[in-house]
Amino acid sequence: MADEPKFHSLAPICGAAETKAAEGTPAAIGAFNINFYSQAVGVLKGLQKADAPAIIQASKGANSFQGGPDKIAAMLKLAMKNLGHTLPICLHLDHGDEDQAKQCVDNGYSSVMIDASKLDFDDNVSKSKEIVDYAAERNVTVEGELGKLEGVEEDVVHEKTTYADPDEVVAFFQNSGVHALAIAYGTSHGPNKGSNIDAVKTSIVQDSYNAMKDAGLASDHFLVGHGSSTVPQDIVAEINQYGGNIQKAKGVPMEKIKEGIAFGLRKMNIDTDLRLGITATVRKYLKDNPGIGEKYPDTLGQIEKAFSGELEMTAKGKRVEPETVIDPRGYFGVIDIAVLREPATDESGLAELMALIEDRIADHVEMLVNEFGSAGLAGKVT
């Protein structure tokens, strides 16, 4: 019997990228959010194509969607086992609060994020240290956040960016004990990252990283770039072609992402790109297969009704308009969630659609990890 898949902590995986960067080639590890089994499979397949280690993330909302962090951990291990995936993977909580972080530590996650960025500096450090101390008992790594990213991430909402202060980065690491730190440098959450690319100040990354090097921290402490999706315009156009109405969607240009990596970012968070690709695939599939909802009324039929508005989609208690939805939890949330934790079957009617989703995600993940410089680093994780 094959050994059960195991998760690595964040530090050795990001450490492989730092080692490569120290040798003269900028590199960062891709951190990809998942919500259901086939999304995880797509990410893993892309990593296999590129021989890349990665951080696979689930947010507080993803854990709730699937019924708890234990369900996410089991789902990812099942995907790894079924694919024979042996490349290093970290399972990480993205944007967690205190309770969620502790739940994930207790239920199989190998890394967690505590987002206390709404607090002042001292309280942020104190709250982060509390989670570091709790997680240390199980050898779980911790990520914190400094500054505020504009946009909405689960129940964390910031109306505008408050840039991280590079002078505070070293003190945050030293006093909190976190292993990684997301710093606000002008990127934002969601598909509408704005048109003023000058707002993305990679000099903040450079100054923060240089301060870490001066303090002897850069080899085993890591800066994180949140809100790093590129928001490909061809995918947005495809969504709109098949009934969506996504306006003013704009991502972070790859050259800015690479500049941030060159200046010291070692973990790049990607969520929106995957949501867009999944949504485009589902919309096109339903349009290309008329009558499929009648054949599978409990699955594809329900999803069709969500997109038509016949079934209401909600997020955080508020209605989500069908034309603007990009979060798969909206339209997949109208079916039995249990079928989304395991391989799709012909009986459910989801097998063909999920295979398309897996392939689309795999291609995008492979492209990104090559751009990030982490392709080929799987064997370098110690």
Beta strands, then each sheet from edge to edge (+ up, - down):
strand 1: 29-33
strand 2: 54-59
strand 3: 89-96
strand 4: 111-114
strand 5: 141-146
strand 6: 151-153
strand 7: 156-158
strand 8: 180-183
strand 9: 222-225
strand 10: 265-270
strand 11: 313-315
strand 12: 318-320
sheet 1: 1+ 2+ 3+ 4+ 5+ 8+ 9+ 10+ 1+
sheet 2: 6+ 7-
sheet 3: 11+ 12-
end
